[in-house]
Amino acid sequence: MKAAVIRFPGSNCDQDAYFALNDDLGIETRYVWHDDHSLAGFDAVVIPGGFSYGDYLRCGAMASRSPIMEEVARFAKEGRPVIGICNGFQSLCEAGLLSGALLLNEDQKFHCETVELKVVNRTSFWTRGIPAETPIHIPIAHGEGRFVCDADTLKRLRDEDLIAFRYVGNPNGSMDDIAGVINAKGNVLGLMPHPERATRAILGATDGRLVLGALSAVPIGV
């Protein structure tokens, strides 16, 4: 397994993602610059959190149009693992790889705290390894993390089991308490909480391993 961490101008969680995967989980990891055009040799893609391009337009909007995102779209279409965290989740939504959008938190405040999540989907490889009925605790750090979508999209997310995680105690006003969603194939996951910040006890939580550790079980070349 070899994972690519995409680096955009303004990203500030790329190193967190690298060390969580490479050092804590033993997954060979390399950085890929946003202006590159190839993901050859990689088996998984991580789009990290941060403030890509300073979030001067809409969060993730400019990042979604970076050259590497065409390759990410191809990668995802082939059924390969892609995860977008925080700003990376916003980028995947802006790129049309995931449904919905992320807006300013309902209270218009930045939230930096550990939240409790309920695992909703149980069939994606991202979630099926998490013990049933077990809440997980992962930190958030965002000002624009309120998930929204239209009524038809919400119905589809529910009916097709595409809601990956819900907040227990919604911190930002997200519709239906949604903290993360997957695509129809189940290989693309976007979530606002930061699993890469919850991989060591010294960080205060280790439940991030339950999410990112799923990559260790993915056959190479999937």
C-alpha positions in Angstrom: 0.0 0.0 0.0 1.4 3.4 -1.0 -0.6 6.6 -0.2 -0.4 10.0 -1.8 -1.0 13.1 0.4 -2.0 16.0 -1.9 -0.4 19.3 -1.1 -2.1 22.6 -2.0 -0.9 26.1 -1.3 -2.2 26.9 2.1 -2.6 23.3 3.3 -1.7 23.0 6.9 -2.6 19.4 7.8 -0.6 17.6 5.1 2.2 16.8 7.5 -0.2 15.5 10.1 -1.7 13.2 7.5 1.8 12.1 6.4 3.0 11.2 9.9 -0.3 9.5 10.9 -0.1 7.2 7.8 3.6 6.7 7.4 4.8 6.7 11.0 1.8 5.6 13.1 0.1 3.2 10.7 3.1 2.0 8.7 1.6 2.9 5.3 4.2 4.1 2.8 3.3 7.7 2.1 4.5 10.4 -0.2 3.5 14.0 -1.0 2.1 15.0 -4.3 2.0 18.6 -5.4 -1.3 20.1 -6.6 0.2 21.0 -9.9 1.2 17.5 -10.8 -0.8 15.4 -13.2 -0.1 11.8 -12.2 -0.8 9.4 -9.3 1.1 6.5 -11.0 2.3 4.1 -8.4 -0.1 5.1 -5.7 -2.9 2.9 -4.2 -4.7 5.5 -2.1 -5.2 9.3 -2.0 -5.5 11.6 1.0 -6.7 15.2 0.5 -5.7 16.8 3.8 -7.3 19.7 5.8 -6.1 23.2 5.9 -6.9 26.4 4.0 -6.1 25.6 0.4 -5.5 28.8 -1.6 -6.4 30.7 1.6 -10.1 29.8 1.2 -10.5 33.1 -0.6 -13.4 32.0 -2.8 -15.3 29.1 -1.2 -13.6 26.5 0.9 -12.1 23.9 -1.4 -13.4 25.6 -4.6 -10.0 26.5 -6.0 -8.4 23.3 -4.9 -11.1 21.3 -6.7 -9.8 22.8 -10.0 -6.1 22.1 -9.5 -4.5 19.9 -12.2 -4.1 16.9 -9.8 -7.8 16.7 -9.2 -8.5 15.4 -12.7 -6.3 12.5 -11.8 -8.0 12.1 -8.4 -11.3 11.9 -10.2 -10.0 9.2 -12.5 -8.5 7.4 -9.5 -11.9 7.5 -7.7 -13.8 6.3 -10.8 -11.6 3.2 -10.9 -12.8 2.4 -7.4 -9.5 3.2 -5.6 -9.5 4.7 -2.0 -9.8 8.4 -1.7 -10.3 10.3 1.6 -10.9 14.0 2.0 -10.5 15.5 5.5 -12.0 18.9 6.5 -10.8 21.2 3.7 -10.3 18.0 1.7 -13.9 17.1 2.2 -14.9 20.5 1.0 -12.7 20.0 -2.1 -14.3 16.7 -2.9 -17.7 18.2 -2.7 -16.7 21.2 -4.9 -15.2 18.7 -7.4 -18.5 16.8 -7.6 -16.9 13.6 -6.2 -19.2 13.7 -3.2 -22.7 15.1 -2.7 -23.5 18.2 -0.7 -21.6 21.3 0.3 -20.0 22.7 3.5 -21.0 26.2 4.7 -20.2 28.5 7.6 -20.9 27.0 11.0 -24.4 27.8 12.2 -23.1 29.9 15.1 -20.5 31.6 12.8 -17.7 30.5 15.2 -14.6 28.4 14.7 -14.9 25.1 16.5 -11.8 23.2 17.8 -12.7 20.3 20.0 -13.1 16.6 20.2 -16.5 15.3 19.0 -18.3 12.0 19.3 -19.3 10.3 16.1 -21.8 7.6 15.3 -20.9 5.2 12.5 -23.9 5.1 10.1 -22.7 3.2 7.0 -21.5 -0.3 7.8 -20.7 -1.6 4.3 -17.9 0.7 3.0 -14.4 -0.6 3.6 -13.8 2.8 5.4 -16.4 1.9 8.1 -17.0 -1.8 8.2 -13.9 -2.4 10.4 -15.2 -0.1 13.2 -16.9 -2.1 16.0 -20.7 -2.0 15.7 -22.5 0.4 18.1 -19.2 1.9 19.1 -19.1 5.7 19.1 -15.7 7.1 18.1 -14.0 10.3 19.3 -12.1 12.5 16.8 -11.2 16.2 16.9 -12.6 18.9 14.6 -11.1 22.2 13.7 -13.2 24.2 11.3 -15.2 27.4 10.8 -17.1 26.2 7.6 -18.1 22.6 8.4 -21.9 22.8 8.2 -23.0 20.1 5.8 -25.9 21.1 3.6 -27.8 19.6 0.6 -31.2 19.8 -1.0 -34.1 17.5 0.1 -33.7 15.1 -2.8 -30.0 14.7 -2.2 -30.6 14.1 1.5 -33.2 11.4 0.7 -30.7 9.7 -1.6 -28.0 9.8 1.0 -30.3 8.2 3.5 -31.9 5.7 1.1 -28.5 4.6 -0.5 -26.7 4.4 2.9 -24.2 7.1 1.9 -24.0 8.8 5.3 -20.7 7.6 6.8 -20.8 9.4 10.1 -23.2 11.5 12.2 -22.3 13.8 15.0 -23.5 13.0 18.5 -24.1 16.5 19.7 -24.0 18.5 16.4 -21.3 21.2 16.8 -21.9 23.2 13.6 -25.6 22.8 12.6 -24.9 20.2 9.8 -28.1 18.9 8.2 -29.2 15.5 9.7 -26.1 15.7 12.0 -23.9 14.6 9.0 -20.2 14.6 9.7 -19.1 12.5 6.7 -20.4 10.9 3.5 -19.3 8.4 0.9 -19.9 8.0 -2.8 -22.0 5.3 -4.3 -19.1 2.9 -4.8 -18.0 3.4 -1.2 -14.4 4.1 -2.1 -14.5 7.9 -1.6 -15.0 9.3 1.9 -15.2 12.9 3.0 -15.5 13.9 6.7 -15.0 17.1 8.6 -13.3 15.6 11.8 -9.6 14.9 11.6 -8.7 11.2 12.1 -5.0 12.0 11.4 -5.0 14.0 14.7 -6.2 11.0 16.7 -3.7 8.2 16.1 -1.6 8.4 19.3 -2.6 8.4 22.9 -0.4 11.4 23.5 -2.6 13.4 21.2 -5.6 12.6 23.4 -7.4 10.0 21.1 -6.6 7.0 19.0 -9.9 6.4 17.2 -8.5 8.0 14.1 -6.8 4.7 13.5 -10.2 3.0 13.1 -10.7 5.2 10.0 -7.3 5.5 8.4 -6.3 2.0 9.4 -8.9 0.8 6.8 -6.2 1.5 4.2 -4.1 -1.3 5.6 -6.7 -3.8 4.6 -7.2 -2.6 1.0 -5.5 -5.0 -1.5 -2.8 -3.2 -3.5 -3.9 -2.2 -7.0 -7.6 -2.1 -6.1 
